[in-house]
Amino acid sequence: MIKRYIFGNPIETDAILCKPAIAEGNTPFFKDGHIRISLSDKDIVYGLGENVRGINKRGFRYVSFCSDDPQHNEEKSSLYGAHNFIIVSPAKTEGASTNDPMGIFVDTPGKVTFDIGFSDLNQIDIQVESGSFELYLIYEASEKEIVRSFRKLIGPSYIPPKWAFGYGQSRWGYASSEDLRNVVRKYRKAGLPLDMIYADIDYMDHYKDFTINRESYPDFEELVSELKNDHVRVIPIIDAGVKIESGYEVYEEGVANNYFCKDENGEDFVVGVWPGNCHFPDMLNDKAREWFGLKYKTLLDMGIEGFWNDMNEPAIFYSKKHLSEVFEDLENYKGANLDIQSFFEFKGLIFDIDNNMNDYRSFYHEYKGQRYRHDLVHNLYGFNMTRGASEAFEKLVPGKRILLFSRASCIGMHRYGGIWTGDNASFWSHLLMNFKMMPSLNMCGFLYCGADMGGFGSNVTEDLLLRWTAVSLYTPLMRNHSALGTRDQEMYRFPDSAAGFRNLITARYRLVPYLYSEFMKAVRDSSMMFSPLAFVYEDQIAAEIEDQLLIGDEIMIAPVFEQNASGRVIYFPEEMKEIRFEDMKVIEGQLYEKGYHYVDIPLGVTNIFIRPGKCVPVGECVFGIDEVDSAKITMYKFPGNGESKPAEYELYDDDGISLPAGVRS
Ligand code: GLC
């Protein structure tokens, strides 16, 4: 049962496809402008998609406001996505209340604060900054059913081409065609598979969208087709900011047609991003969005079949206006004796310059026939950039799947593209945090997701990259990406571990028949590919486990997240059978009884645990995503105690490139 309530004058977000009628009567939980829900001790709160901390969101305050924050850690409250959906799940212990779980979606494009047991341990307090929003309360008998109802409300998830389940290498800093060729060559030489190579901002001419730097990428088109013949796709980045430069077509057209965001005086708003002074296309304006989306044609015509949309929170280094104010203010400090107060004021002038809230309050959109100040519709920007591209692909290459994922997002965007979880760092804690995001993202409709494998910022270590590979091989997006200036992170940089990496990537290919099936079924059935254990098992220990997940109905995974560990303690909520991927072989491992067991998992090895009565298709050992053949599989079964019925599995497969009928309706 879904109940919909309206407060104030909400701005339409297009998150919900089919709105139920407005509920009658008073809104439960609403008091003094806040939504307040009491929690019992063991209740769990799930959701919020891409955000910091755990699967159980209790104990912290989160702010839904798409934020460019590469330095994120536990004290941060916002990441690149803003996903306003939570599930309050009552404790499942004996004697606990028998209340059913409840889903809550706060539909609004501006800032929302979710205080989930932060100010008061036993209370959820949700506050919408604008005061205007639509509230959806979803009541079903289980968390899975809540997710299904919610996902039906928000519409079907994006489907990438099947080849996007391959392995990709990226790095900010590949400066030329030769750099990209070299990376591919070195992967091949080391006997390591590679299916995609990502072109970061340097392929562009002075960071201008839809242009090519012909000095360093003189043969871009040849590069794309040559690598494609070698089964490697080139995936370029597209940034939100458009460089101000007379004669640059995108800039000229944007100005001529009023396609850029305006300041309070109706002038095109000037911000600084990679190329220096830029304008933001008004992605919320239908015409501008369509225009910008159709620009991707330039690259499609060069043989490109996939894109990543970046800096679309939108990230702002500075606004021209604020920058000049800062320079003026700095003058006041010249030669001054800086005491504690004035020093921090001085420092703040520079520190607060990027992604400044005043800048977000200084420009405007034309959205659905009205003018809106940016901060009120902030979370829609990345969504609509990606939507524009996706809608253009439907016109330009009808019926063909194009790989598309974005950094910023809000619910609704899941219909148009996937996401990567933004700029993380080579921290063991980020590996675990990214793992925990997977079920939360699935709840919100984001199925094609993954983190920067190995970590974007900071210097990776060999063992971290191996462990991260052993996690990313399960996520639909499997991309190794790192930042300029950090330690080189391509797998071939660690020759002593080549065998381990090779084993892990080929394990990925062996599992693609299963992972792709589970992904497509999750799209079709509005279900989750990754679930917390508590969505299936009703025991208190399972409810608290956050470093193990279920994939589909068949398997549990429990990777290693600690440095220097050669295995880990795993909780088995029921008896399970291990399948191990080691030395390029598939090994039928031990049976583990219900309870805790220490499982040996050396570097370069990965394992899955099959549930009783289930079976899993495992493919052959191949060296590229294009070689994966879902017809050539071996079924690994675990009948389980007392099971007489043979295990069955619904294998989904298709041509991987055309839009499948009946999956997205
Ligand atoms: C942003 C992106 C990152 C990219 C960099 C340069 O930080 O999040 O992935 O490498 O910009 O384009």
Residues whose N, C-alpha, C, O or C-beta is under 5 A from the ligand:
A	BS01	GLC	W172 D200 I201 D310 D423
